Amino acid sequence: MQFIDLATQQARIRQRIDERIAAVLEHGEYINGPEVASFETALSEFCGVDHVMGCANGTDALQLALMALGVGKGDAVFVPSFTFAATAEMAPFVGATPFFVDIDPVTYNLDVQSLKRSILSARDLGLVARCVIPVDLFGLPADYDSIQDVATAEGLFVIEDCAQGLGARYHGKSCGWFGDIATTSFFPAKPLGCYGDGGAVFTKSSELAECIHSLRVHGKGHDKYDNIRIGMNSRLDTLQAAILLEKLTIFSDEINARNRIASRYDAALESVITTPSVPDGLISVWAQYTLRARGGSQRDALVQALRDKGIPSVVYYPKPLHTQTAYAQFPRDPMGLPQSESASSEVLSLPMSAYLREDDQNKIISTLYEACKCS
Ligand SMILES: *Cc1c(COP(=O)(O)O)cnc(C)c1O
């Protein structure tokens, strides 16, 4: 059994992928070929966001967003500690200070009370409270209404890190819509993945879009030999765009299948363990289906029971960022980050993909059900 089954998905669309790749080999426009613009348009329609710009990966997308907003030295960038390192990494890269904020223990997403305390604390430290990067962790949209209220009141930019949330919905809007800029990743294991690296930046603002267009091509002006700012080189390959165009056609169907599997997991397991909670009005894309054990020793026992039956499970994330060597020096919520720390010691994620077979689902459910009752 695979943790994420990409092979069955490939078998489903292999012929059309082959045709797409053949078309690229035929026209030979490997950089900025027509598939890139077609995919950007298709994704813009899918998410309802005017400007979508492909780039090389989700980490570059975050860097482009920070650069476009002019975030830099002396600025605090508020990030949850319970996330993948890339969320925090680009703040110091552009000279700013990542400031770690705690999470809500039920949704695992940014906690707004912790954000408010952190903004005050950052100002006490002499930093300018500049930007917050909420993450749609495990595919569940962050609490955008509350976050946007705080950001508006305090004059913060919002960057939505929807690397895990593409395809999820928040009160009728698609992830990728939120904030001044949103960023995503097409790493193969993400909800919408390509066959290599890829990413995208989203914005509703034409000015920011123009700036990001320039930044991703060496800070170009009216053409690429006119350089008006320091930029970078970050492109979505034509071949990856061709693959994504095909995958996007089945994405909605896959999101429904993932939600059906999540509902099955919920119904079968909620009486024996804490299953994920999706607030009213939100639809998760289930980048991960994450359970919460009663403590570290029960978590270890469950992982072992699954492993004994050949079932893979993964702990996202075993160490919150504020405890990592590279990030220990950076400031954090003055009340500490107890929810990030306990989540790290108690969560485990189950196999999840639109193609998880029913017999495998049954095996996972019965193994866990038994293991929860005896631990
Ligand atoms: C995967 C991921 C990224 C980075 O994406 P890459 O394409 O691997 O650079 C950023 N943020 C989060 C939350 C992610 O899960």
The ligand as an SDF file (V2000), in Angstrom:
LIG
                    3D

 15 15  0  0  0  0  0  0  0  0999 V2000
    5.3260   21.9010    0.0580 C   0  0  0  0  0  0  0  0  0  0  0  0
    5.1460   23.1660    0.8050 C   0  0  0  0  0  0  0  0  0  0  0  0
    5.8360   24.3500    0.4470 C   0  0  0  0  0  0  0  0  0  0  0  0
    6.9620   24.3940   -0.5570 C   0  0  0  0  0  0  0  0  0  0  0  0
    6.7260   23.8830   -1.8040 O   0  0  0  0  0  0  0  0  0  0  0  0
    7.9300   23.4000   -2.7490 P   0  0  0  0  0  0  0  0  0  0  0  0
    7.2940   23.3320   -4.0940 O   0  0  0  0  0  0  0  0  0  0  0  0
    8.4020   22.0910   -2.2510 O   0  0  0  0  0  0  0  0  0  0  0  0
    8.9930   24.4470   -2.7080 O   0  0  0  0  0  0  0  0  0  0  0  0
    5.5440   25.5150    1.1370 C   0  0  0  0  0  0  0  0  0  0  0  0
    4.6420   25.5320    2.1240 N   0  0  0  0  0  0  0  0  0  0  0  0
    3.9800   24.4290    2.5120 C   0  0  0  0  0  0  0  0  0  0  0  0
    2.9800   24.5260    3.6140 C   0  0  0  0  0  0  0  0  0  0  0  0
    4.2080   23.2050    1.8650 C   0  0  0  0  0  0  0  0  0  0  0  0
    3.5470   22.1100    2.2730 O   0  0  0  0  0  0  0  0  0  0  0  0
  1  2  1  0
  2  3  1  0
  2 14  2  0
  3  4  1  0
  3 10  2  0
  4  5  1  0
  5  6  1  0
  6  7  2  0
  6  8  1  0
  6  9  1  0
 10 11  1  0
 11 12  2  0
 12 13  1  0
 12 14  1  0
 14 15  1  0
M  END
$$$$
